[in-house]
Amino acid sequence: MPLPEIRTEPINLTLHGHDLIHNPARRYSQEIISLLNRVWPILKSHNIPNDGINRIVYEHGGTVFAGVVLNPGADSLPAAAVAAVGGLEQKQIHLTRYAYWKHIGPYHLIPNTCAAMTKSLEAQGIRQSWPMLEVYGRWTNDESKLETETFVAVI
């Protein structure tokens, strides 16, 4: 398994979606699906242009946010106004120094990759911080080809 990369190229994203506080009695995957099942019907029913890429943000205190980047056309309302129509929340993400890794394979194995990357960072004396951002690649029925990129703030 490759080592995590430490990057310093700034990431600044404006996401629109929904959040919740993680319930330890539930799996994160269950909560993520429930959030995305709230986001996508709004995007589709209001025909809100977006990049089609699911992003999950984990923050201190157990907040989990699921959303997408909106990209309305030139003749559309600003993204924030479009999102307000459907009741989507806005989340700003700013990362300046972060670890990066890519998981290729079934989603249920992502925690194993994250644990290995955390262990690698700790061995290098690098501590993880918040937020952590997961970017899910395009869907494919072949689980062995699913790609998930992870960006996590480090100190």
HELIX and SHEET records of a PDB file:
HELIX    1   1 TYR A   28  SER A   45  1                                  18    
HELIX    2   2 ALA A   79  GLY A   86  1                                   8    
HELIX    3   3 TYR A  107  LEU A  109  5                                   3    
HELIX    4   4 ILE A  110  ALA A  123  1                                  14    
HELIX    5   5 GLU A  143  LYS A  145  5                                   3    
SHEET    1   A 8 GLU A   5  ARG A   7  0                                        
SHEET    2   A 8 TYR A  98  ILE A 104 -1                                        
SHEET    3   A 8 GLU A 147  VAL A 154 -1                                        
SHEET    4   A 8 GLN A 128  TYR A 136 -1                                        
SHEET    5   A 8 ARG A  55  TYR A  58 -1                                        
SHEET    6   A 8 THR A  63  VAL A  68 -1                                        
SHEET    7   A 8 ILE A  11  ILE A  21 -1                                        
SHEET    8   A 8 GLU A  89  LEU A  95 -1                                        
END                                                                             
